[in-house]
């Protein structure tokens, strides 16, 4: 039977996992579609502003804290001999770390920084070329991190369902 602290960590892990999944998902189904439909000069400027604003104390716990919380939860469950749940929480932590956090830092952030270094061109054709070179690739990688962060959340949720019936 998990301790109260372990149960609290399970809830915290689920909340962080759901928050980061929702964050990436919102980019898939609204933000990028809206930017793609806008004037590319507006899209570039808006993306630059959003990328500059996302580095904040509200976003950081979900982005950086998710794998830590999942792995701490896994370790707590493992120490209490609740192995199946521990393995599922641990797997969620590894999946998010590799395909959410590391992928973001290795692919999306450099793309964002390159876009952020540009001056928004006044010529719409030049802006369109820049946006079309950026948006489709960025979205492929964002869909990847959305799916994998959803998988991390699902694994953690399965970890709750895998608790022994006496828990």
GIDA-V938785 format. One record per residue. N is the residue number from 1. RES is the residue in one letter. BURIAL is I if it has 16 or more other C-alpha atoms within 10 Angstrom, else O. Layout:
BEGIN
((N	RES	BURIAL) (N	RES	BURIAL))
END
This chain:
BEGIN
((1	X	O) (2	X	I) (3	X	O) (4	X	O) (5	X	O) (6	X	I) (7	X	I) (8	X	O) (9	X	I) (10	X	I) (11	X	I) (12	X	I) (13	X	I) (14	X	I) (15	X	I) (16	X	I) (17	X	I) (18	X	I) (19	X	I) (20	X	I) (21	X	I) (22	X	O) (23	X	I) (24	X	I) (25	X	I) (26	X	O) (27	X	I) (28	X	I) (29	X	O) (30	X	O) (31	X	O) (32	X	I) (33	X	O) (34	X	O) (35	X	I) (36	X	I) (37	X	O) (38	X	O) (39	X	O) (40	X	I) (41	X	I) (42	X	O) (43	X	I) (44	X	I) (45	X	I) (46	X	O) (47	X	I) (48	X	I) (49	X	O) (50	X	O) (51	X	O) (52	X	O) (53	X	O) (54	X	O) (55	X	O) (56	X	O) (57	X	O) (58	X	O) (59	X	O) (60	X	O) (61	X	O) (62	X	I) (63	X	I) (64	X	I) (65	X	I) (66	X	I) (67	X	I) (68	X	I) (69	X	I) (70	X	I) (71	X	I) (72	X	I) (73	X	I) (74	X	I) (75	X	I) (76	X	I) (77	X	I) (78	X	I) (79	X	O) (80	X	O) (81	X	O) (82	X	I) (83	X	I) (84	X	I) (85	X	I) (86	X	I) (87	X	I) (88	X	I) (89	X	I) (90	X	I) (91	X	I) (92	X	I) (93	X	I) (94	X	I) (95	X	I) (96	X	I) (97	X	I) (98	X	O) (99	X	I) (100	X	I) (101	X	I) (102	X	O) (103	X	I) (104	X	I) (105	X	O) (106	X	O) (107	X	O) (108	X	I) (109	X	O) (110	X	O) (111	X	I) (112	X	I) (113	X	O) (114	X	O) (115	X	I) (116	X	I) (117	X	O) (118	X	O) (119	X	O) (120	X	I) (121	X	O) (122	X	O) (123	X	O) (124	X	O) (125	X	O) (126	X	O) (127	X	I) (128	X	I) (129	X	O) (130	X	I) (131	X	I) (132	X	O) (133	X	O) (134	X	I) (135	X	I) (136	X	O) (137	X	O) (138	X	I) (139	X	I) (140	X	O) (141	X	I) (142	X	I) (143	X	I) (144	X	I) (145	X	I) (146	X	I) (147	X	I) (148	X	I) (149	X	I) (150	X	I) (151	X	I) (152	X	I) (153	X	I) (154	X	I) (155	X	I) (156	X	I) (157	X	I) (158	X	I) (159	X	I) (160	X	I) (161	X	O) (162	X	I) (163	X	I) (164	X	O) (165	X	O) (166	X	O) (167	X	O))
END
